[in-house]
Amino acid sequence: MSKEKIFLITSRDLGTIGGTQISTGYLINTLGADTLLISPYQPPDKIKCRFLIVPTSQIMQPLLDIPQPNSIQNFRTRVKLEEPERLIFDHPNLYSSILFLSLPENLRGRSYAIWRSMLDTGSHYDINNKFMQIERSLMVNFLRRLQRIVGNRMGRNLAISHAVAKSLTRIGINHDKIDIIRQQVGEEISPEIRTKDDGHNREKYLKTDELGVLIVSRISPEKGLNWIPDVIKHLRTIRRFLHPDAPKKRIKICLVGGAQKTNNISYLENLLLNIKKSCQRTNDFYAADSVEFEYLGEKPSSAMQELYNAFDILLQPSPAEGFGRVSVEAMIAGMIVIGRGQCEATRDIVNEPPYSIGDLASSPEEAAELILQFTQDSLLLAQLQHNALLWGNGNYSLTDAISDLRVKLKLSEK
């Protein structure tokens, strides 16, 4: 039997950092279809598919990248020539929405949108310039209106979480055209190192009396990393209240993630400076130096496997996520999650029954107090870690996610 022919349209560079890029790569490599990737970027070698580069023209900002006029015609010609059974639009933005609207009506009915992030949470960027704030707000509002039109004309809309599905309905996409799919996560990280329990992996990163707190994130303003200086400041302030017999007497907070764009590098520099200031301002508090911070930079998957298995708690400060991929990876490796209560997707994961697998914080100070609690209660920490490990490994499977996606896309069995 010949493979179904799929066109997958995305404006993202799949060679860069991010959960969306990882998930899209898995989707292409595992669907078992004859996939043509349509994007402004050439895919990395690890993504195995044909590709067509459809370059962009930038109007003002990356948010408003559009396909070059002649490339739209090239896209239409290729669609007519190959007649794909399915067209998948990966989180439609202005670029992919224009390509979708250039299709004839019959092909729109064969089209699926995979929505990967929240559409109605507003901007979490720190913009000091009032004119730039207004400009960005206008662009975002225009894009949301366009996404509503595209979503309602799409064959089906596939949301990667309940949180994203609710977001789609809130911007006006008909709920009858929305399905929820399982996220492509579950087999990259395992708890094997932790369950061997020989302690050697943990000793590479943490002292025996040290509680390990890990933050894994792309370095970017919308990820809520401005919580980190305040968490550290409050921890160093309240550390003096720790009971002398507490099993963990030290706390090590590590940030893992890369900053690729120039403005994000500047953001990282300011973040590290603010963390340094938080430490300096709390030096006089008793035992403040037992709370340490280290920026580890970007790490390969092999190192992430070790880190997830060595550390105790994942701190997830992001205020808005489509799906908490990092939270699930951490749970699968046996970490508990302290998430930001404002984030709907994090709430969906951390509050999942039947287990308690973490906690939510409404502020950096509350997050710090939860962390301090776990230095004193090793039995509670161990129980929650066990719950997280069971829940993560029992409910997230890359194989099951791909099988579910094939059903939602109405693809034949391989």
Secondary structure as GFF3:
##gff-version 3
##sequence-region A 1 414
A	DSSP	beta_strand	5	9	.	.	.	ID=ss1
A	DSSP	alpha_helix	19	30	.	.	.	ID=ss2
A	DSSP	beta_strand	34	39	.	.	.	ID=ss3
A	DSSP	beta_strand	50	53	.	.	.	ID=ss4
A	DSSP	beta_strand	56	58	.	.	.	ID=ss5
A	DSSP	three_ten_helix	62	64	.	.	.	ID=ss6
A	DSSP	beta_strand	65	67	.	.	.	ID=ss7
A	DSSP	alpha_helix	69	82	.	.	.	ID=ss8
A	DSSP	beta_strand	86	90	.	.	.	ID=ss9
A	DSSP	alpha_helix	94	101	.	.	.	ID=ss10
A	DSSP	alpha_helix	105	108	.	.	.	ID=ss11
A	DSSP	beta_strand	111	115	.	.	.	ID=ss12
A	DSSP	alpha_helix	130	153	.	.	.	ID=ss13
A	DSSP	beta_strand	156	159	.	.	.	ID=ss14
A	DSSP	alpha_helix	162	170	.	.	.	ID=ss15
A	DSSP	three_ten_helix	175	177	.	.	.	ID=ss16
A	DSSP	beta_strand	178	180	.	.	.	ID=ss17
A	DSSP	alpha_helix	192	196	.	.	.	ID=ss18
A	DSSP	alpha_helix	200	203	.	.	.	ID=ss19
A	DSSP	beta_strand	210	216	.	.	.	ID=ss20
A	DSSP	three_ten_helix	221	223	.	.	.	ID=ss21
A	DSSP	alpha_helix	227	238	.	.	.	ID=ss22
A	DSSP	three_ten_helix	239	241	.	.	.	ID=ss23
A	DSSP	beta_strand	250	256	.	.	.	ID=ss24
A	DSSP	alpha_helix	262	281	.	.	.	ID=ss25
A	DSSP	three_ten_helix	288	290	.	.	.	ID=ss26
A	DSSP	beta_strand	291	297	.	.	.	ID=ss27
A	DSSP	alpha_helix	301	310	.	.	.	ID=ss28
A	DSSP	beta_strand	313	316	.	.	.	ID=ss29
A	DSSP	alpha_helix	325	332	.	.	.	ID=ss30
A	DSSP	beta_strand	336	340	.	.	.	ID=ss31
A	DSSP	alpha_helix	344	350	.	.	.	ID=ss32
A	DSSP	beta_strand	358	361	.	.	.	ID=ss33
A	DSSP	alpha_helix	364	376	.	.	.	ID=ss34
A	DSSP	alpha_helix	378	395	.	.	.	ID=ss35
A	DSSP	alpha_helix	398	408	.	.	.	ID=ss36
###
